[in-house]
Amino acid sequence: MGRSRRTLPEELLLLALDPATGTTAQPQSLDLGLAGAQLVELALAGRIAPDGDRIAVVAPRPTGDPTLDCALELLRRRGAPVRAVHWIGGPRLGLRQTYLSHLERCGMVHAVAGQMCGVLPTTRYQATDNEISREIRARLDSAIRTGVPPDPRTAALAALAHAVGLGKHLYPGNEGRSSRSRLRDLIRHDPMGGLVAHAVMDVQNGAAAQPRRSPAPAGRQAAPGGRAAAEPPRGVPVQPRRGSMARVVAH
């Protein structure tokens, strides 16, 4: 068995792991969620704190967790608070595999080698102790069922689970609709978890690709024809003009 105390990225990954297939649900958004879960875990450890929509390092000393400490050092090197949406939307190549390998070393999962179409090598991950996953799930179920405000860790986990789209994985079908709604509502019980969860959803919606608007210079505030240029609603990507090159953003 691994450590008794699990970090939020580990718990989020265990929630997403399908015991039947050995694969993770919502793999693309899960990478964003893991990056966000690192921020929440660092905040719970007192190393960072929210500063508006930005993240500020308040105590740069290591936590003892190599993966978290790597993220903390990268934040420290920025020198100034960084917008959560920009941090989460940055390159996170291999983060999911890093945590899967970590869980394997801790004895929480074991890798099962296989092949796709009899040719391509694949690796599935099976939980070695389903009791751990059941305990994590039970915390969410209890918060959803009782309506009692959960502790900050559980509230943040619920917010992240909703943000990456695990609601349909955890509470499928029409019968799970009310549970999914309550899962979404738990986002309000932890400010840091809420900030990070909204940042994850903003990245998925393309908001991170939009540059921050600054006041237009004099003489450039009106569109051709004398009318003021309309500003698109927040969170809606700007459509390129005909003939211009569309900007492609890789997540």
BELPESUL-V259025 format. One record per residue. N is the residue number from 0. RES is the residue in three letters. PHI is phi in degrees with one decimal (NA if undefined). PSI is psi in degrees with one decimal (none if undefined). OMEGA is omega in radians with two decimals (999 if undefined). Layout:
BEGIN
n = {N & N}
res = {RES & RES}
phi = {PHI & PHI}
psi = {PSI & PSI}
omega = {OMEGA & OMEGA}
END
This chain:
BEGIN
n = {0 & 1 & 2 & 3 & 4 & 5 & 6 & 7 & 8 & 9 & 10 & 11 & 12 & 13 & 14 & 15 & 16 & 17 & 18 & 19 & 20 & 21 & 22 & 23 & 24 & 25 & 26 & 27 & 28 & 29 & 30 & 31 & 32 & 33 & 34 & 35 & 36 & 37 & 38 & 39 & 40 & 41 & 42 & 43 & 44 & 45 & 46 & 47 & 48 & 49 & 50 & 51 & 52 & 53 & 54 & 55 & 56 & 57 & 58 & 59 & 60 & 61 & 62 & 63 & 64 & 65 & 66 & 67 & 68 & 69 & 70 & 71 & 72 & 73 & 74 & 75 & 76 & 77 & 78 & 79 & 80 & 81 & 82 & 83 & 84 & 85 & 86 & 87 & 88 & 89 & 90 & 91 & 92 & 93 & 94 & 95 & 96 & 97 & 98 & 99 & 100 & 101 & 102 & 103 & 104 & 105 & 106 & 107 & 108 & 109 & 110 & 111 & 112 & 113 & 114 & 115 & 116 & 117 & 118 & 119 & 120 & 121 & 122 & 123 & 124 & 125 & 126 & 127 & 128 & 129 & 130 & 131 & 132 & 133 & 134 & 135 & 136 & 137 & 138 & 139 & 140 & 141 & 142 & 143 & 144 & 145 & 146 & 147 & 148 & 149 & 150 & 151 & 152 & 153 & 154 & 155 & 156 & 157 & 158 & 159 & 160 & 161 & 162 & 163 & 164 & 165 & 166 & 167 & 168 & 169 & 170 & 171 & 172 & 173 & 174 & 175 & 176 & 177 & 178 & 179 & 180 & 181 & 182 & 183 & 184 & 185 & 186 & 187 & 188 & 189 & 190 & 191 & 192 & 193 & 194 & 195 & 196 & 197 & 198 & 199 & 200 & 201 & 202 & 203 & 204 & 205 & 206 & 207 & 208 & 209 & 210 & 211 & 212 & 213 & 214 & 215 & 216 & 217 & 218 & 219 & 220 & 221 & 222 & 223 & 224 & 225 & 226 & 227 & 228 & 229 & 230 & 231 & 232 & 233 & 234 & 235 & 236 & 237 & 238 & 239 & 240 & 241 & 242 & 243 & 244 & 245 & 246 & 247 & 248 & 249 & 250}
res = {MET & GLY & ARG & SER & ARG & ARG & THR & LEU & PRO & GLU & GLU & LEU & LEU & LEU & LEU & ALA & LEU & ASP & PRO & ALA & THR & GLY & THR & THR & ALA & GLN & PRO & GLN & SER & LEU & ASP & LEU & GLY & LEU & ALA & GLY & ALA & GLN & LEU & VAL & GLU & LEU & ALA & LEU & ALA & GLY & ARG & ILE & ALA & PRO & ASP & GLY & ASP & ARG & ILE & ALA & VAL & VAL & ALA & PRO & ARG & PRO & THR & GLY & ASP & PRO & THR & LEU & ASP & CYS & ALA & LEU & GLU & LEU & LEU & ARG & ARG & ARG & GLY & ALA & PRO & VAL & ARG & ALA & VAL & HIS & TRP & ILE & GLY & GLY & PRO & ARG & LEU & GLY & LEU & ARG & GLN & THR & TYR & LEU & SER & HIS & LEU & GLU & ARG & CYS & GLY & MET & VAL & HIS & ALA & VAL & ALA & GLY & GLN & MET & CYS & GLY & VAL & LEU & PRO & THR & THR & ARG & TYR & GLN & ALA & THR & ASP & ASN & GLU & ILE & SER & ARG & GLU & ILE & ARG & ALA & ARG & LEU & ASP & SER & ALA & ILE & ARG & THR & GLY & VAL & PRO & PRO & ASP & PRO & ARG & THR & ALA & ALA & LEU & ALA & ALA & LEU & ALA & HIS & ALA & VAL & GLY & LEU & GLY & LYS & HIS & LEU & TYR & PRO & GLY & ASN & GLU & GLY & ARG & SER & SER & ARG & SER & ARG & LEU & ARG & ASP & LEU & ILE & ARG & HIS & ASP & PRO & MET & GLY & GLY & LEU & VAL & ALA & HIS & ALA & VAL & MET & ASP & VAL & GLN & ASN & GLY & ALA & ALA & ALA & GLN & PRO & ARG & ARG & SER & PRO & ALA & PRO & ALA & GLY & ARG & GLN & ALA & ALA & PRO & GLY & GLY & ARG & ALA & ALA & ALA & GLU & PRO & PRO & ARG & GLY & VAL & PRO & VAL & GLN & PRO & ARG & ARG & GLY & SER & MET & ALA & ARG & VAL & VAL & ALA & HIS}
phi = {NA & -91.2 & -66.2 & -73.0 & -96.5 & -108.2 & -83.8 & -60.8 & -57.6 & -64.5 & -66.2 & -62.8 & -66.9 & -65.3 & -63.8 & -80.8 & -75.1 & -84.5 & -66.0 & -80.4 & -103.1 & 74.8 & -112.9 & -100.4 & -74.4 & 49.7 & -60.4 & -70.3 & -72.2 & -63.6 & -59.7 & -65.7 & -63.9 & -65.8 & -63.6 & -68.2 & -63.7 & -61.5 & -62.8 & -64.3 & -63.2 & -66.1 & -68.4 & -63.5 & -84.3 & 77.5 & -92.1 & -133.0 & -150.4 & -70.3 & -133.6 & 69.8 & -96.5 & -112.9 & -116.9 & -117.2 & -79.8 & -113.0 & -151.0 & -78.7 & -66.6 & -62.0 & -93.5 & 98.1 & -98.4 & -57.2 & -69.5 & -65.5 & -66.6 & -63.9 & -64.3 & -62.8 & -66.3 & -63.9 & -65.4 & -63.1 & -67.5 & -62.3 & 80.4 & -141.4 & -54.5 & -113.9 & -63.7 & -58.3 & -66.8 & -74.5 & -65.4 & -68.0 & -81.4 & -74.7 & -60.0 & -133.8 & -62.7 & 81.2 & -65.2 & -64.5 & -66.5 & -59.4 & -74.2 & -63.3 & -64.6 & -64.6 & -63.6 & -67.5 & -63.9 & -78.4 & 83.2 & -83.4 & -137.0 & -131.8 & -83.1 & -122.9 & -76.9 & -157.2 & -138.3 & -101.9 & 58.9 & 73.0 & -129.2 & -76.2 & -70.8 & -132.6 & -133.0 & -109.7 & -125.5 & -111.3 & -66.8 & -82.1 & -142.3 & -66.2 & -62.4 & -63.5 & -63.7 & -65.8 & -66.0 & -63.4 & -63.2 & -62.6 & -63.7 & -66.8 & -59.4 & -65.1 & -64.3 & -71.7 & -75.4 & -85.2 & 75.8 & -75.0 & -53.7 & -78.3 & -67.5 & -55.1 & -65.6 & -68.1 & -62.5 & -66.0 & -62.1 & -63.6 & -61.4 & -69.5 & -60.4 & -65.7 & -62.7 & -90.1 & 88.0 & -79.8 & -56.1 & -72.1 & -76.9 & -83.3 & -131.2 & -77.3 & 72.2 & -64.1 & -69.6 & -95.8 & -61.4 & -66.6 & -66.1 & -63.8 & -65.0 & -68.5 & -60.0 & -63.2 & -68.5 & -66.1 & -61.0 & -81.3 & -87.3 & -141.3 & -57.5 & -67.8 & -60.9 & -65.7 & -59.2 & -69.0 & -61.7 & -64.3 & -64.8 & -60.3 & -68.0 & -64.2 & -62.6 & -64.1 & -86.2 & 88.4 & -67.4 & -68.2 & -79.9 & -82.5 & -68.3 & -68.1 & -79.9 & -118.7 & -56.4 & -73.9 & -61.1 & -57.4 & 88.9 & -125.6 & -90.3 & -112.7 & -80.0 & -54.1 & 97.0 & 87.6 & -93.3 & -67.7 & -68.0 & -76.2 & -92.5 & -67.0 & -59.9 & -61.8 & 88.8 & -102.3 & -60.0 & -76.3 & -79.9 & -67.9 & -69.8 & -57.6 & 93.7 & -94.0 & -86.1 & -71.0 & -87.2 & -104.8 & -118.4 & -93.6 & -100.5}
psi = {152.1 & -159.7 & 148.3 & -29.9 & 123.9 & 147.4 & 163.6 & -42.4 & -40.1 & -43.7 & -40.6 & -41.0 & -40.9 & -34.9 & -37.7 & -15.1 & 122.2 & 116.4 & -22.4 & -40.4 & -18.9 & 13.5 & 169.0 & 138.8 & 151.2 & 56.1 & -38.4 & -49.3 & -24.0 & -35.7 & -41.6 & -40.8 & -36.6 & -40.3 & -39.5 & -38.1 & -33.2 & -41.2 & -44.4 & -41.8 & -40.2 & -35.1 & -42.0 & -28.8 & -0.4 & 18.2 & -30.1 & 166.0 & 150.5 & 143.5 & 83.4 & -124.6 & 15.3 & 166.7 & 126.3 & 137.5 & 125.2 & -18.2 & 98.1 & 3.1 & 145.4 & 154.6 & -19.4 & -10.1 & 114.5 & -41.4 & -42.4 & -40.5 & -31.4 & -44.4 & -40.8 & -41.4 & -39.0 & -39.7 & -41.1 & -38.3 & -21.1 & -29.6 & -20.8 & 156.7 & 140.3 & 142.1 & 133.3 & -38.5 & -33.5 & -37.6 & -48.2 & -32.7 & -2.4 & 172.8 & 129.8 & 44.1 & 128.0 & 4.0 & -41.8 & -43.0 & -34.5 & -44.2 & -34.2 & -43.3 & -37.1 & -44.5 & -33.7 & -42.4 & -34.2 & -6.2 & 11.5 & -27.6 & 162.4 & 144.0 & 139.6 & 112.8 & 145.8 & -167.9 & 145.4 & 127.1 & 24.0 & 6.8 & -57.5 & 127.2 & 138.9 & 160.6 & 125.8 & 157.1 & 124.6 & 135.8 & 135.1 & -21.2 & 98.8 & -14.3 & -33.8 & -48.7 & -37.5 & -36.8 & -41.5 & -46.4 & -37.6 & -34.3 & -42.3 & -44.7 & -40.6 & -43.1 & -37.4 & -41.7 & -43.2 & -27.1 & 2.4 & 131.5 & 124.1 & 169.2 & 159.7 & -37.1 & -45.5 & -38.7 & -42.6 & -40.1 & -42.1 & -43.0 & -43.3 & -39.4 & -42.4 & -43.4 & -36.4 & -0.3 & 23.5 & -7.0 & -44.7 & -23.6 & -39.7 & -36.7 & 76.1 & 164.5 & -179.4 & -31.8 & -19.2 & 4.4 & -45.7 & -36.5 & -39.2 & -38.4 & -42.9 & -34.2 & -43.0 & -38.4 & -24.1 & -11.3 & -23.3 & -8.3 & -5.6 & 112.2 & -44.5 & -43.8 & -39.0 & -43.1 & -47.3 & -41.9 & -43.5 & -35.8 & -40.8 & -44.9 & -35.8 & -40.1 & -43.0 & -32.0 & -0.1 & 5.8 & -28.1 & -21.9 & -13.7 & 127.8 & 150.0 & 134.4 & 137.3 & 157.9 & 135.2 & 143.1 & 156.3 & 138.4 & -3.4 & 20.0 & -10.4 & 147.0 & 165.4 & 138.9 & 0.3 & -2.3 & 145.8 & 138.6 & 131.9 & 135.7 & 129.3 & 155.6 & 151.0 & 135.1 & -4.4 & 117.9 & 144.7 & 126.9 & 134.2 & 149.1 & 154.0 & 131.2 & -12.7 & 162.5 & 127.6 & 140.0 & 127.2 & 129.3 & 125.9 & 134.2 & none}
omega = {-3.13 & -3.10 & 3.14 & -3.14 & -3.12 & 3.10 & 3.13 & 3.07 & 3.12 & -3.13 & 3.12 & 3.14 & 3.10 & 3.07 & -3.07 & -3.08 & -3.12 & -3.09 & -3.10 & -3.06 & -3.10 & 3.11 & -3.14 & 3.06 & 3.09 & -3.02 & -3.09 & 3.14 & 3.13 & 3.09 & 3.09 & -3.14 & 3.12 & 3.09 & 3.09 & 3.13 & 3.06 & 3.13 & -3.13 & -3.14 & 3.10 & 3.10 & 3.11 & 3.11 & 3.11 & -3.11 & 3.11 & 3.12 & 3.10 & 3.08 & -2.99 & 3.07 & -3.12 & 3.13 & -3.13 & 3.05 & -3.12 & 3.12 & -3.01 & -3.12 & -3.08 & 3.11 & -3.05 & 3.06 & -3.03 & -3.10 & 3.08 & -3.11 & 3.05 & 3.10 & 3.14 & -3.14 & 3.10 & 3.09 & -3.13 & -3.11 & 3.10 & 3.09 & 3.14 & 3.11 & -3.09 & 3.10 & -3.11 & -3.11 & 3.11 & 3.12 & -3.10 & -3.13 & 3.14 & -3.13 & 3.12 & -3.08 & 3.05 & -3.08 & 3.14 & 3.14 & 3.09 & -3.13 & 3.07 & 3.11 & 3.12 & 3.12 & 3.10 & 3.11 & 3.13 & 3.13 & -3.13 & 3.08 & 3.00 & -3.09 & 3.10 & -3.13 & 3.11 & 3.13 & 3.05 & -3.11 & 3.11 & -3.07 & -3.04 & 3.13 & 3.11 & 3.07 & 3.06 & -3.10 & 3.13 & 3.09 & 3.12 & 3.14 & -3.10 & 3.13 & 3.14 & 3.13 & 3.12 & 3.12 & 3.11 & -3.14 & -3.12 & 3.11 & 3.10 & -3.13 & -3.13 & 3.13 & 3.14 & -3.03 & -3.03 & -3.08 & 3.10 & 3.14 & -3.10 & 3.05 & -3.07 & -3.12 & 3.13 & 3.11 & 3.12 & 3.11 & 3.11 & 3.14 & -3.13 & 3.10 & 3.09 & -3.05 & -3.10 & 3.06 & 3.13 & -3.11 & -3.12 & 3.08 & -3.09 & -3.08 & -3.01 & 2.99 & 3.13 & -3.11 & 3.13 & -3.06 & -3.12 & 3.10 & 3.10 & 3.12 & 3.13 & 3.07 & 3.11 & -3.09 & -3.13 & -3.11 & -3.05 & -3.03 & 3.10 & -3.08 & -3.12 & 3.09 & 3.10 & 3.11 & -3.09 & 3.14 & 3.10 & 3.09 & 3.09 & -3.14 & 3.11 & 3.10 & 3.13 & -3.14 & 3.09 & -3.10 & -3.11 & -3.11 & -3.08 & 3.09 & 3.09 & -3.10 & 3.05 & -3.12 & -3.13 & 3.09 & 3.13 & 3.11 & -3.12 & -3.09 & -3.10 & 3.07 & 3.08 & -3.13 & 3.06 & -3.13 & 3.13 & 3.13 & -3.13 & 3.10 & -3.11 & 3.10 & -3.14 & 3.09 & 3.11 & -3.10 & 3.12 & 3.12 & 3.14 & 3.07 & 3.13 & 3.13 & 3.13 & -3.10 & 3.11 & -3.14 & -3.11 & -3.13 & 3.12 & 3.08 & 999}
END
